[in-house]
Amino acid sequence: MTTTGKIVIVGGGVTGLTTGVALLEAGFPVHLVSAEIPGPTSIAAGAMWGPYLVEPWSKVRRWSLVSFDAFRGLAGDPATGVRMVSGVEAARNPMPVPEWSTLLPDFRECTPEELPAGFQGGHRFTVPLVDMPVYLQYLLRRFQQAGGTVLRRYVRTLDEIDDGSVIVNCAGLGAGELAADESVRPIRGQHVVVKNPGISEFFSEDTGLSPDLLCIYPHGETVVLGGTAIDGEASLQEDPAAAKAIVERCAAVEPRLVNAEVVGSRVGARPTRPEVRVEAHSRHDGVRVLHNYGHGGSGVTLSWGCAEEIVQLVTAGR
């Protein structure tokens, strides 16, 4: 067993980078290993704060609040890609108030005039909206400036890691294989990026468990349009038919998008699990392994809260 005291993080997406920053800023030496840094699924995220189909709520509530506060603090710096944005989430049927509504101070029911045609209910609120390509580069810079080191390498098994006293499994979809956890499954998501025709507020539809999502996330000069949620599919190949359908769904709600110029598509595979896993165990040789995966479509929303818990687990084990 190593005695270096170094923490090795496996995974270069938003979870791995955020966890790395939190550990470094708590005073621990950190080395991050991943085939891709930043990870493609994180780059493809929308990404609006909101606990989306993720459990257990007792922990998700706390993690989400920690992240909300962290993002609100970052929103004043354009270099982070984080902004506080107002908008509407609506449904074509009567819409129940979500559990997370109590976390937002300005959450309120929409008036009929605020709803697009065909929608029966909705809510207005202000949340962090994150431009992921910008934000992930900010996280990587912050990680490296804090003294973190990176190695771009594919990790097939956690037993390959022989130079750390603690290993943190943040490998997203690959985390399940590394942990021999068969409960992890992919949910393929695709977004389309278009030039912004003047949209400043977000819009999202509560589509329940439908594979066809509808979201409009403005990021300055571009707008990210969504989306899809194909359960069990992990391919990162762009689907032109799905992209066309996404634009059409969004343009039906926001007419300014009808002739918006398409910049490209982003595809990711959400690492989904019945419950998010943040816990510790020991490897056969005594090395502590901490798991931080299974966030599904809420990886950004939970990132800082789960990272804080990893720091607490590392501290408790020292």
N, C-alpha and C positions, 0 to 999 in steps of 0.2 A: 504494500500500500504506500502511495506517495506521501511525502511529508512537506510538499511545497506550499500547501495552504491555498493554492490557486483554485479558483472556481472555473469550471469549463461549462459553457452554455452550448448546447446543440440546437441550432435553429436560428435563422437570420431574418425572420419576419418581424412583425410589430411586437409580438410577445417576447421573442428572444432579445431584440434590441432594447425594449423597455426594461426588461428584467436586468439586462446587463448594465444599463445606465443606473438603475436603482441600487444595484449591488456596489458598483464602483463609487457612487456618491455616498454610500454608507461606509466606505473605507475598505472594501474587499478587492483583491486583485482578480481580474476577470479576463478570460480568453474565450472567444466565440468561434465556433466551428460550424460551417454550413456550406452546402454546395452553391447556394445562391444567396447573396447579401446585397440588397434586401430580397426577401422572398417574393415570388410572383403572385401568390394569393393575396398577400398584404397590399401589394401595389394595385391590385385589381379592385380593392374595396372601395365603397362609395365615397366617403365613409361618414355617416352621421351617427352621433352618440345615440344609443338606445338599446336597452336589453332585449334582444330579438330572439325569441324562442330558445331560451337558455335557462338551465336550472343548476343548483337549487336556489330558489329565490332568497332564502335567508342569507346566503353568502353573496349572491349576485347583487343584491341591494347594496351591500357594503362596498363591494368591489366597484360597482358602477358609480357610487358617490365619490370615492377616492379619485377615480379617473375624471369625473366631471370637474372636480375642483382643480385637478392638474391641467386639464385642457383649458379651463377658464383662465388660468394663470398664463398659459402660453399664447392665448388669443391676441394679446396686445403686441406680439412680435410677428410681423409679416413673414420673416424668414422661417417660421415654424410650419406655415401652411394651415394653421388652425385659426378659425374664426367662430364667433358666436353668431348664429344665423336664426332668424325667425321664419316660421312657415306653418304649414297645415298638414296634418295626417287625417285622411278621410276614408269613408267606406260607403259602398253603394247600398248597404243595409244599416239599420240602427246599430250604432257603434258603442260597445261598452267602454267604460273608462279603464285604461290599462293600469296594472299595479304600480308601474313606475311613475305615474302621474304625480304622486305625492313628493317626488324628488325634485320637481321643477317649480320654482316660485311663481312663474307667470302662466302656468298651464290653465287653459279655460276652454269651454265649449265654443265651437264656431257658431256664428250667426248664419242663417240660411244664405245671406248674400255672399258669404265668404266661401261657399262650397261650389265646385264646378257642377255643371248640369249632370244629372243622373246620380249624384251623391246625396245620401240621406242624413249623414252625420259626420262629425269630425271635431278635431281639437286643434287649437293653436298654441304654440309654445316656442321657446328659444333654447337651442342646444348647440353644443360644439359640432362644427362641420369641418372635416379634415381632408385637405388635398394630399392624398397619400404619397404620390411620388416626391413632393416637396417635403412632407413630414418625415418620411423614412430617411431621406438624405440628412435632414436635421438631426434625427436620432443617431444616425451613424456618426456624424461629426461630433455630437455630444459624447457618444461612447468613446471615440478615439481620443478626444481632447481630455477626457477624464482618465486616460491611461489604459483603456481597453485595447486588446489586440485581437486580430481576426485572422482566420485561415479558411480559405475557400476549398472545402473538401467534403465529399459525400461520406456520411457516416452510416455504415451498415448495421452496426451493433454498438451498444454502449460499452461493451468490453474492449473496443478499440481505444477508448479514452483511458490512457495510462499516466497522464501527467497532471491530474487534478485530485484534490482531496474531497471536492464536492462536484458532482455533475448535475446540471439542470437541463431536463428534457423539455425543450420548447419547440420541438420540430414540427408542430402543426399536424398535418395529415400523416407525416412519417413518424410522429411520436407514438402512435398506436403500435406500429410494427416494432419500434425500439423497445417498447414496454410490454410486448406480447399481449396487447390489449385489443381483443377482437370487437369491442363495443364501438370503436372509432370507425366512422364511415364518412365518405366524401359527399358533399352537396355542391354540385357544380354551379358556379355563378358567372354570369356574363354581364358586363356593362358596355355601353356605347358612349364615347366622348364626342361632343359636338362643340362648335364655336358658339359662344354665348350670344343670343340675340337680344339680350337686355334683361335677363331674369336675375332677380336679387334674392328671392325667397325660395326655400325648398318646398317641395310637395311630395307626399308619399301616400300610397293607398294601402290600407289594411286589407291584404288579399288572403289572410289566413294561411292555409297550408298549400295554396295553389303554387304550381311551379312557375307561373307567369307573374312577375312582380311589376310594380309601377312606382318609380321614384325619379325625382328630378332634383339634382343636387348642384347648385351653381358654385363654381370655383373661379370667380373673376372672369377671365377671358374664355373659359370653357364651362360646359355643363356636363356632368356625368348622369347618364340616363340608365335606368335599370328596369327590369333585370330578369334574371332567371334563377331558379332554385331546383335543380334536377337531382333528386335524391339518388345516391348510389353511383353517380358518374364523376370520374376524376380527370377526364381529359381536359387539357388546357388549350385545345385547338379551337380557334374562333369558328362560330357557327353563323354564316352570313344570313341564313333565314331567320334565326333567332334575333340577330342584330336588327334586321329590317322590322320585325314585329315589335321589338322594344321601342324603336323610334316612332312607329305608328301608334302604339299605345300611349306614349307620352304626348305626342302631338295632338291626340284626340282630347287631351285634358288641357294642354297649353299650346294654342294655335301658333304662337311665335316659333315653335320648333318645327313646323311643317317643312320649311326650306332651309333649316340650319345645316351648315356644312359639317359633315362627319369627319372627325379627326382620326378616329380609330376605335378599336374594341379592346377591352381588358377582360381576361378570363382567369378565374381562380377556382380552387376546390376547398370549400369551407370544411375545416376539420371538426366534425360534429360527433357528439357523444351524449348519452342520456343525461349526464351531469358533468360539469367542468371538473377536471381533476387537478387539484393543487395539494400535494401531500408528499411525504418523505418515506423512504425505506433505505435499507443498506444493501449494497451489492455483496456478492459472495466473498469478496476480499476485504469487506469493511468500509469501502468507499460509500459515502452517502449519496443517494440519488434522489433529487427532488423533481417532481413532475409538475408541469404547468402547461396543460393542453386540453383540447376538447371544447374550445370556445365557440365553435360554430360560426355564425354570422355576427358574433358580438366580440370578436377579438380586440378591436379598437376600444370598444366601450369598457371592457374589463381589464385592459392592459395594465394600467397603473395600479389598480387595486390588487390584481393578482401578483404583480411585481413586488408590491409592498409586503404581501404575505410571504413570498419567497425570502425576502430579506429577513423577516421575522423567524422563519424556519432555519435559515443559515445561522442567525445570531443565537438561536436557542440551542443549536447543536455544537456551538464552540465552547 
